[in-house]
């Protein structure tokens, strides 16, 4: 049975209090905060981070299909999936596809991956969902929207959750939309969006899906529903017989915002962090229609280290509204008084794609010396052309020395540069991102992260930086957990009425 073998989540380190936005414009202060991607992040870098969490135990060479889902990909014409595949060091033979245009893009990718697995044209499919949508300044969506990504690895065996069936409907409606030449998401009047869009479509789709799946609410342990507005879930709760107070809650929105097509993935990951063997999960995702899936959690869930979503939510740092405006180019600022950057060389990027995109160094076959970048002649034993490629991206390192450059050109001064020594050898000079400059110290543990580096002539250059380690935690298991996921209680023992 095809299902989910592994999952990973990524929520940016920086958080913006909604009240600070309201104070700027004099509006109504909403509670909570939103996750804000750093100036050196975009949907590709976030998707890479989420996928690395999926592939942390290895297996990138086994991925033969990769679907990148987003409504805010960095290029209108250039495949984001191929960029992310290069950073993840996937096989050149892996099939890659971008899925876009709808908040259902992520679950549409899941449906395509399932069809490939069941048709025996794939064995391991990686699906990422990543978004960083913009709401117009001084608008409700600016407070609501957050940035984030999540990833699922689908396979036919060794799965932690079987996907028993899926049901999908399309529905044409102008509720939330963004023209191709417009930076901000637009929407129609709230009541129309809720009643003619979300509530009507989701109720019909879920009802039809459950009839097709031949299950009742008493069979469902964990419902996971995605809504454009958490408040809409109250009406759905009444129609399905759930407690409206529980249904109004969303574990991701208060601390990260609505993360677009990644939101349903993050809610599912949060549910899997708390699921137990035998749990039945109903997963529904809305956007120009509705995708509904039925999952059954297997015993293998107990073998996986869990709690990643809560760790991502808990390990953040406050940022300011002016920084957010600058990072998103929403305000015009004086350019730095520096010479113009040299144009990017496409041939140079092509030649460096393995060392630069995948951060591959070399390990000498004769003496085991590790070095970056790849060296044909070992600096230790002088052996020539006797090396294997060595991946630095998944290794942790420690800061040997560092400096803060107050004169460097950056949207987030100062520029923090460090020499990093890695556990098994090798040293790289890199920027440190997602950091508090006051907390940087010699011997600090850092990990590598894929980021934007510079952009000229429309070409975005990506490379790797380091950041202080965001430590994973084990979450307690058991039926007494009271956390909520996706608008309903994490466990709905006995189902609906």
N, C-alpha and C positions, 0 to 999 in steps of 0.2 A: 504494500500500500504506500503510495507516495505521501510525503509529508514534510515537516520541518525537521531538519537535522540539527540546526543551530541558529542562533539569532544574536544580533548585536545592536546596540543603540549608541547614539552620539548626540549630546546636548551641549552647545557651546558654553565655554567657561564664563563669559560675561553675561550679567543679568541687569536689566533696567527696570526699576520700580515704575509701575504705572502711575503712581501718584506724582512722580517727578515730571512726567509728561503733562499731566493735568495742571500742575503748578505753573508750567511754562505758558500754557494757553488759557488758563483760567477756567478749565472745564471741570466736569464732575470727576472726582478722584476714584478710580476703580482700585479694588484690592489686588494684591499680588504683584507679580513681576513677569517679564518676558525674557526669553533667552535671545541674546544678540550675538550673531556671528562676528568675529573679529574682522578688522580691516583686511587681513590676509586670508580670509576664508570665503568660500563660495559653496555652491551645491555639490561640486565635484569633490572638493577637499573633505566636506562633511560626509559624503557617501563613502569615501575611502576610509575615513575613521570608523564608521559603523561597520563596514565590511571587514576591516582588520580585526574588529572584536569578534566577528563570526569566524574568521579564519585563524584565530590566535593559536589554535592547536595544529596548524598546518593544513594542508589540503588545497591551497590555492592552485596547485598544478592539476588538481582533479576537476576544477570547475570547467565545464564545457559549454555553459550558457550563462550570459550575464546581461541582466536587464537593469537599466538605469532609469528610474522614474522621477520626474520633477516637472513643475510648471515654471521653473525659473532657472533653466540651464544657462551656462555662461555664453554659449554661442547659439545664434539662430541657424547657422549652417556650419556644423562640425560636430561630430558625434562625441557627446560627453562620455558615453560608455567606453569608448576606446581610450580616452584620456585616463579614466579611472582604472581600466584594465592594465594600462602600462604601469601605473603607480603600484598596483597590487601584484604586479609580476605574474599575471595570468598567462596561460598558454596562448601563443599567437593563433592557434587553431580554435580558440573559444569563440563561439557565436556571440556577438554583442549587438544590443539594440537599445535605443532611447524610446521611452514611453512618456508621452507628454499630453498637455491640453486639458487635463481634468484632475480633480482631486481624487478620482478613482485610478489615477495612473499607476500607483503602487500595486493595488489589488488586481488591476488589469495585467500587470506583469506577472503576478502570481498565477493567474488563470492561464496565461500563455506558457509559463514554466510547467504547470501541471500537465497541460496537454502534451508538451514535449516529453516529459517523463513517462506519461502513460502511453505515449506512442513510440517509446523506446528510441527517440532521437536525442535524448540527453540522459545523463546519469547523475550529474550534480549541477544544479542551477542556482546561481546567486542573483537575488533581487534586492536592489537598494531603492529606497524612497528618500528624497532629500529636497527640502524647500526653504527658501528665505524670501517670502512675499513681502511686498511693501504696501502699507496703508498710507493714504495721504496724511501729511502733518495736520494736527488738530482734528483728526477724525477718530471714530470708534475703532476702526480696523488697525490704526497705528498702535493702539493699546492692546488689541487682541492678538495680533500676529506675532509669532515667535519663530525662531529658526531651529532646525534640528534635522536629524537623519536616523534611519534605522535600516537594518539589513536582515534578510532571511536566506539561509541555505536550504534548498529543497532537494530531496533525494528519495530513492525508492526503498532504502533500508537504513537501519540504525537511527530511526527518527525519534524525536522526543514528543512529537505530536502528529498523528495521522490527520490528513485532510480528507475526510470521508466523502465530501461532495461540495460542489459550489453551484450557485444560482446567480444569474446576472440579468438585469434589465437596464435599458437605456431610457432616458426621459429628457426631452427637449424643453428647456426652460431658461429664461434669462433671470437667474437669481443672483449668483455671484459670477463675475466674468472679468476678463482683462483683455482689451484689444491689443493686437500685436505691437502697435506703435504707442502704447500707453504704459507708464511705469507702475501705476497703482491699480489695485483690485477695486472694482466697482460692484455695486449691488443695487437691487431694486428694494422697494419698501419692505420693512421687516416682516410684517404680517403676511405679505404675499410670499416671501421667501420661506417662511415657516410653514404656512398652511398649504400652499399650492405646490411647494417643492419638498422640503425635508419630510414633514410629517406624513403627507399623503404617500410619497414614493416609498419611504422606509417601511411604513406599516404594511403596504400592499406587498412589497418585495419580501419582507421577512415572513409574512403570513403564507405567501405562496411557496417560499423556500422551505419552510418547516413542513408544509404539506407534502412537498416533493421529497424531502428527506425522511418523511414518515417519523417525525419526532414531535413531542409536545414540550411545553415549558417545564414540566416536571423532569424532563430528561436533561435539561440545560443547567449546568453548574455555574458557568461564568459567561454572561453575555458581555460582548465588547462592541459598543456602538460609537460611531464617530458622527459628530454634529458640527455644523458651521458655528453654532453658538451653544454653549453648555446649557443655557436656559431652555432650549428647545426640548431637552430630554425629559422635562417634567411631563409634557403632553404625551410623549411616547410611553412613559412609565404608566400613566393612567390607562392607556389603551391596552397595554400588555399585562396590567395587574401588578406592577412593581410599586415599591414604596417611593413616592415622588421625592422625598428628601434625599434618599440615597441616589436616585436617578439624576438629580441635579448636579451631582459631583463628578468631576473629571480629574484624575490624578495628575495629568500633565499640564492642563491649562493654567492652574493657579501659579505654577512655578516656572513655566516655560512658554506659555501662550499656545495659540492654535498654530501648529507647525505644518499646515498645508497637507500635501499628499503624504507626508511622513507621519502625520498624527495618528492615523489608524495603525500603522506599524508600531509606533511607540506604545500605544495603548495595549496592543497584543503582547509586545515584549514585556510590559509591566505585568500583564496577566500571567504570562508564562513564568515570570519570576516567582509567582506565588501558587502556581498550579500544583496539583497532586496527581499521581497516576489514576487514571479512570475518569478524570474530569472531562466533561463535554463543554466545549467553548463554541458559542455562536458569535461569529465575527461578521459585522455588517459595516460597510463603508459607503458613504453617500457622496455623490458628485456627478451631475448630469445623468443620474440613474443610481443604481445601487448594486453592489456586489455583496453576496451573502455566502459565507462558508461555515461548514460544520467540522470541528476538530475534536479529536479524542486524544487526550494526553496519555503517553505510555510510561512504563517504568523507567525508561532511560532518562526521564526528566530529573530523577534523583542523582544521577551521575554528573549533572552539569552544575558548575559553580554559578550561582544566581545572585541577583541583587544589583545587576548592572545599571538598570534604569534609575533606581533610587540613588545609587552612587553618583551618577551623572547629574541628577537633580540637586543633590546635596553639596557637590563640590563646585561651587561657583563663586564669583566675586562681583560686587556691584560696579557698574559703570555709570556714566553720566549721559544725559540727553544731548548735550553739545557734541560729545564724542560720537554718539550714534548718528547724529546728523552728518558729521564729517565723514565717518566711515562709509555711509551710504551715498555720499556725494549729493546730499539734499540741500546743502548750503555752499555757496561759492566762497572760497577762501583764497588769500593771496598765495600764489605759487612760490616755492622756495627760490631764493636767489642763487641758483646753481646752474652750471652748464647743462644743456639739454642732454638727456640720456642717449647713448648710442642705440641705433635701431637693433631690434632682435634679429638674429640670423636663423632662419628656418633650417638651413643645412646643419648648422652647429647643434641645434636642438635635436635634430634627427640622429646625428652621430652620438649624442650624449644621452639618448633616451633610456639606456639601461642603467648607467651610473647615476644619471640625474633624476629620472622619474621613479625608478625602483630602488634607488640608493644601494646599488650593488658595488661592493669593493672586491678585493681579491684575497685569497688565502693560499699561501705558498704550500705546494705539495711536499716540498723537501723538508722545511723546518717549521711549518705551521704559522708563520708570521702573517698577521692580518693587517691590511692597509687600505686606505682610501685616498684618492680614486684608484682604479685598477692600475697596477704597475706590471709591465712585462718583465722587469728585472727586480727580483726580491731585494729590498733594502738591507736585509739581514744576511742571507747566505749567498746572494748574487745569482741564484738560479734564474735561468732565462726561460720565459714562456712555459713555466711549470706551475700553474695555479688553477684554482677553482673559484668561480664567482661566490661571493659571500654577502649575504643580505644584512645590512646594518639597520634596516627600518624597524625590525622587531626586537632589537637589542636595547637594553637600558645602559645608560652611561652615568658618569659623574663629572661635575664641573671641576676643571683643573685650575682655570683662571678665567676672569671675565672683566668686562668694562662696560660702562654706561656712556653712550655717545649722545651728548645733548645737542650736537650740531648736525647729526645725521638727518636726512630727509625721511620722515615717517609720519603717518597719521596718528601714531601713538608714542610720542617721545617719552623717555629716551630710547634709542636703539640699544638693546642689550645683546652683546656679542660674547660668546664663550668658547673656550677650547674644551671639548668633551672627550674624555677617555672612556672606551667601552669595556664591558666586562671581560671579553675574551681577546682584547687587544684592538688596536686601531684608535686613531684620534682624528676628529673632524672639528673644524672651526665653523660654528653655526650661530644664528640668532636664537635668542630665547623669547618665546611668545607666551601669551596667557600667563603672565607673571606679575607679581608685585615687585618692582625694582628693589624695594627695601628688604625683601626677603631672600634675594639671591645670595648664595654663600658658596664658598669653596667646599667641595665634596658633596654638594646637593645632588640628589638623584634626579635624573631627567630621562625622558623618553622622547622618541622621535615622532613628529607629526607632519603630515603633508600639507603644504600651504602655498598660497599665491606668493610670488616673489616680486616680479615687476611686469609692467605691461607697456608696450610701445607698438605703434602701427597696427593696433587691433589684435595683437598676439599676446595672450596671457601666458607668462612663463611661470611654471610651477617648480618648486624644489622642496627641500625638507628643512624644518627647523626643530628645535628642541623645546620642551616645556617641562615644568615640574610634574612629577608623577601624580596622576589622579588615581589613587589606590582603590582597587575593587574590594568589595566586602561581601561576605556571605550573609544572606538573609535567612532569618529563622523560618522554618516550615511548620505547618500545622493548621488545623481547621479553625483555630481561634483567631486567625488574622482578621483584622477589621478594615484593612485598607480597601480602597475602591479603585476600579478600573473602568475607563471608558463610559462613565455615566451610570454605572450600576455597581452594587456591592461586589467585591472581589469574589465572594461566594454567595450564590443564591440557592441555598439548600432547600430543596422542595420546589424550586422554580416559581413561576407566576401562579396567579390564582386560576 
